[in-house]
Amino acid sequence: MDQFNVFWGVLRYEFRMQIRRSGHLDCFRHREPVFVISHQPWYRPVTSPAADALVYWTAIAHSIQAIVVGIMLADRLPRDRRTRVAELLDTFPGALGARLFGKYLGSTLATLVPVFLIYGLGVGYIIARWHALQVPPLALATFGTIALPGILFIGAWSLACSSVIWTPLYQFLFVGYWFWGNLLPGIGIPSLSETILTPVGEYMCTGFFNQAGREGVCNPGIQGATAVQGVESILLLLALAILAMLALTALLKWQRSWQ
């Protein structure tokens, strides 16, 4: 069987499965863009550019929504094992790697739907508040550079780690890692925070959109970060996501060889 057809078929199946799951949208429901509103209340005269408000919204929304993404994707493989779907899929022709990458992209894209809907609420607020019709293209650019690489990284490692770690334990550890390795300053306790390995997107935020270091735009971002470092961070996150999926494929092949 053509491996691309396997990959594409699994991707579509996983997308439909994940988007229809009970509770998939509940985790994101009723999340108003309060961070943008508190950043620039309607009654206060607009003093900052719309682009700065958009970058601020992208960074702050991603720092919160990424937690939900990691938690939601952590149970995909364990769920297949519980429901015996994994055993059924093993009887079908097609390489394991193609199925896993299809599962990874399909479930991640489905989880991105509510993420992007909530993100769009904030973008709509900025358009209305600043009367800036040029915001939508910039919103795609900020989301694609600040948030998307981190989400792809989180999705791959959530699938890989939850295949060897009890799902509730992984979810607990992931939340701790997100604050320790991304949101808290790297002072005192050794941490990945403020390095190009952090999927929170601080290097992309500062390097692409706030090299001048305007206060509050990246909240606070990485002072002195360059666009080159932003590109390096994106490439590293994507490379590690691919590495996680390759390692997961090798692990599952090894497990199957012992069955």
Secondary structure as GFF3:
##gff-version 3
##sequence-region A 1 259
A	DSSP	alpha_helix	3	20	.	.	.	ID=ss1
A	DSSP	alpha_helix	34	39	.	.	.	ID=ss2
A	DSSP	alpha_helix	50	73	.	.	.	ID=ss3
A	DSSP	alpha_helix	76	82	.	.	.	ID=ss4
A	DSSP	alpha_helix	85	90	.	.	.	ID=ss5
A	DSSP	alpha_helix	96	130	.	.	.	ID=ss6
A	DSSP	alpha_helix	135	142	.	.	.	ID=ss7
A	DSSP	pi_helix	143	147	.	.	.	ID=ss8
A	DSSP	alpha_helix	148	161	.	.	.	ID=ss9
A	DSSP	alpha_helix	167	178	.	.	.	ID=ss10
A	DSSP	pi_helix	179	183	.	.	.	ID=ss11
A	DSSP	alpha_helix	202	209	.	.	.	ID=ss12
A	DSSP	alpha_helix	227	257	.	.	.	ID=ss13
###
